[in-house]
């Protein structure tokens, strides 16, 4: 049984393997907001588009004291290549073991070319400076999503 994170609750400490072959913990982001977004697969059109949207807005997020991490089940090498090719100014998480995916309950059965497959449902989570899950977006549609997340960060900063 996996314990999943619920809004308003503290996110459990979990180690992440991120680009640059670094190991970090979600707690390393304490004291600032953290946007954690999940993509089905590196270097696919929707994932590229979403990553580029976050890249374009990176300075707006930084001004709000907010870090960004993108996550998928891709290998670290695939994530490194994706980050380098798109010049993302933030790290990507390789979650091959699906520990992070399970924690946030983003693995769903999806239809792909008429077949049922297990895959990541495009989702975004906003973790506040105290390590609590502040907001979640599931079944994300890419257009306009980054602006919506940025607005949520600004709203939290006003509170």
C-alpha positions as CSV (number, residue, x, y, z in Angstrom):
1,X,0.0,0.0,0.0
2,X,1.3,3.4,-0.9
3,X,0.7,6.4,1.2
4,X,-0.3,9.2,-1.1
5,X,0.1,12.9,-0.4
6,X,-3.1,14.9,0.3
7,X,-3.6,18.7,0.0
8,X,-2.8,20.5,3.2
9,X,-0.6,17.6,4.5
10,X,3.2,17.5,4.8
11,X,4.9,15.7,1.9
12,X,7.0,12.8,3.1
13,X,10.7,13.1,2.7
14,X,11.8,11.2,-0.3
15,X,15.1,11.0,-2.1
16,X,15.2,12.0,-5.7
17,X,17.7,11.3,-8.5
18,X,17.9,14.4,-10.6
19,X,19.8,15.6,-13.6
20,X,23.5,16.3,-13.0
21,X,23.4,12.8,-11.3
22,X,22.6,14.4,-8.0
23,X,20.6,13.0,-5.1
24,X,18.3,15.4,-3.4
25,X,15.4,15.3,-1.0
26,X,12.2,17.2,-1.3
27,X,13.1,18.6,2.1
28,X,16.1,20.3,0.4
29,X,13.6,22.7,-1.1
30,X,12.2,23.8,2.4
31,X,11.8,27.5,2.8
32,X,10.7,28.1,-0.8
33,X,7.8,27.0,-3.0
34,X,8.3,23.9,-5.2
35,X,6.5,23.2,-8.4
36,X,6.7,19.4,-9.1
37,X,5.3,18.5,-12.4
38,X,5.0,15.0,-13.9
39,X,5.2,14.2,-17.6
40,X,4.4,10.9,-19.3
41,X,7.6,10.7,-21.4
42,X,10.7,12.9,-22.0
43,X,11.1,14.4,-25.5
44,X,7.5,13.9,-26.6
45,X,5.5,16.9,-27.9
46,X,3.3,17.6,-24.9
47,X,6.1,17.2,-22.4
48,X,8.4,19.4,-24.5
49,X,5.8,22.0,-24.7
50,X,5.1,22.0,-21.0
51,X,8.8,22.1,-20.1
52,X,9.4,25.0,-22.5
53,X,6.4,26.9,-21.0
54,X,7.9,26.5,-17.5
55,X,11.3,27.5,-18.9
56,X,9.9,30.7,-20.4
57,X,8.4,31.6,-17.0
58,X,11.4,30.6,-14.9
59,X,12.3,34.1,-13.8
60,X,8.7,34.9,-12.8
61,X,8.8,31.7,-10.6
62,X,12.2,32.6,-9.1
63,X,10.9,36.1,-8.2
64,X,8.2,34.3,-6.2
65,X,10.9,32.2,-4.4
66,X,9.8,29.1,-6.2
67,X,11.8,26.2,-7.6
68,X,10.7,23.8,-10.4
69,X,11.3,20.1,-10.9
70,X,10.0,18.0,-13.8
71,X,9.6,14.3,-13.2
72,X,8.9,11.2,-15.3
73,X,9.7,7.5,-15.3
74,X,12.5,8.0,-17.9
75,X,16.1,7.0,-17.2
76,X,18.5,9.6,-15.9
77,X,20.2,9.5,-19.3
78,X,16.9,10.3,-21.1
79,X,16.2,13.1,-18.7
80,X,19.7,14.5,-19.1
81,X,19.4,14.5,-22.9
82,X,15.9,16.1,-22.7
83,X,17.1,18.8,-20.4
84,X,20.2,19.5,-22.5
85,X,18.4,19.5,-25.8
86,X,15.6,21.9,-24.6
87,X,18.0,23.9,-22.4
88,X,15.7,23.7,-19.4
89,X,16.9,26.0,-16.5
90,X,15.6,23.5,-13.9
91,X,16.4,19.9,-13.0
92,X,14.4,16.8,-14.1
93,X,13.8,13.8,-11.9
94,X,14.3,10.2,-13.0
95,X,11.7,8.1,-11.2
96,X,12.4,4.7,-12.7
97,X,11.4,3.0,-9.5
98,X,8.1,5.0,-9.5
99,X,8.5,5.9,-5.8
100,X,7.7,9.6,-6.4
101,X,4.9,8.7,-8.9
102,X,3.3,6.4,-6.3
103,X,3.6,9.0,-3.6
104,X,1.7,11.5,-5.7
105,X,-0.6,8.8,-7.2
106,X,0.0,9.8,-10.9
107,X,0.2,6.3,-12.5
108,X,-3.1,5.6,-14.3
109,X,-4.4,3.2,-16.9
110,X,-4.6,5.1,-20.2
111,X,-5.7,4.2,-23.7
112,X,-2.9,4.3,-26.3
113,X,-3.7,3.2,-29.8
114,X,-6.6,1.2,-28.5
115,X,-4.6,-0.6,-25.8
116,X,-4.7,-0.2,-22.1
117,X,-1.3,0.9,-20.8
118,X,0.1,2.1,-17.4
119,X,1.3,5.6,-17.7
120,X,1.8,8.9,-15.9
121,X,-1.2,11.2,-15.9
122,X,0.1,14.7,-16.6
123,X,-0.1,16.4,-13.2
124,X,1.4,19.3,-11.2
125,X,1.8,19.8,-7.5
126,X,2.7,22.9,-5.6
127,X,4.5,22.4,-2.3
128,X,4.7,25.3,0.1
129,X,7.8,26.5,2.0
130,X,6.8,24.4,5.0
131,X,6.7,21.2,2.9
132,X,2.9,20.9,2.7
133,X,1.0,20.1,-0.5
134,X,-0.7,23.5,-1.2
135,X,-2.3,22.7,-4.6
136,X,-2.6,19.9,-7.1
137,X,-3.6,19.8,-10.8
138,X,-4.4,16.4,-12.4
139,X,-5.2,15.6,-16.0
140,X,-3.4,18.8,-17.0
141,X,-3.8,20.3,-20.4
142,X,-0.6,22.1,-21.3
143,X,-1.9,25.4,-22.9
144,X,-2.3,28.1,-20.1
145,X,-1.3,25.7,-17.3
146,X,2.0,27.4,-16.3
147,X,0.2,30.7,-15.9
148,X,-2.4,29.0,-13.7
149,X,0.4,27.5,-11.5
150,X,2.3,30.9,-11.3
151,X,-1.0,32.6,-10.2
152,X,-1.4,30.0,-7.4
153,X,2.2,30.6,-6.2
154,X,1.6,34.4,-6.2
155,X,-1.7,33.8,-4.3
156,X,0.1,31.8,-1.6
157,X,2.8,34.5,-1.3
158,X,0.1,37.0,-0.5
159,X,-1.6,34.9,2.2
